[in-house]
């Protein structure tokens, strides 16, 4: 009969009086909830004209609609088309005078730049003008069709008053998109944050949100049985967009500046 091998276990104990060694584990810091450097509120340029004009601008924009209101009620297509010209000029001027162009830091755009040799500023006016005009072009070729489609999906006339709808979309796009494209550029990551409401509120973002919300609220009086001429499409939509733009720009630039949307 074969003998099975025996297993011998030896227990090694710690010497008395010695405490177990503590092991340090590096714990990563919790992610910060504050906005990153790429998501800071947009600062207006630190110049006297920027500080003054940024407050005058919404009154000038609303005045365009107020002066054209009777004409928009009587002949929406002609009046809305004619109002696009001063609106586009005001939006381009506002972007050039008050906002830092996409890709430039606030410190570099603060208006404290010195003129160099030849009397030219470091950031040429021509570059700002071309950026603003490009923002207007992109708002026209991309923003207007997109807003038109959204309006149609929300019930705007497609076959009978398509011209009215396109011009309404143009006013909404020029109000909301021109300053936004100028300040945010065409960076996909920034626009994803913008659409997801993940950027802090400033006057540019506030004006864009106010325009969209105002246009949506402007649709409320249309189906009401008041039998008023100004209830016809798209008078109240455009009125709401202009009102929302002015209100959103004020709230975003003064009262709600730097705040973020919190979603549970």
JOGITA-V813559 format. One record per run of one state. SS is the DSSP state (helix for helix, strand for strand, loop for the rest). FROM is the first residue (numbers start at 0). LEN is the number of residues. Records with the same first field share a line. If there is no record, write none. Layout:
# JOGITA-V813559
SS: FROM-LEN + FROM-LEN
This chain:
# JOGITA-V813559
loop: 0-36 + 39-4 + 44-3 + 74-1 + 99-15 + 115-1 + 119-1 + 121-3 + 153-8 + 184-3 + 195-7 + 218-10 + 231-3 + 255-9
helix: 36-3 + 47-27 + 75-23 + 116-3 + 124-29 + 161-23 + 187-8 + 202-16 + 228-3 + 234-21
strand: 43-1 + 98-1 + 114-1 + 120-1
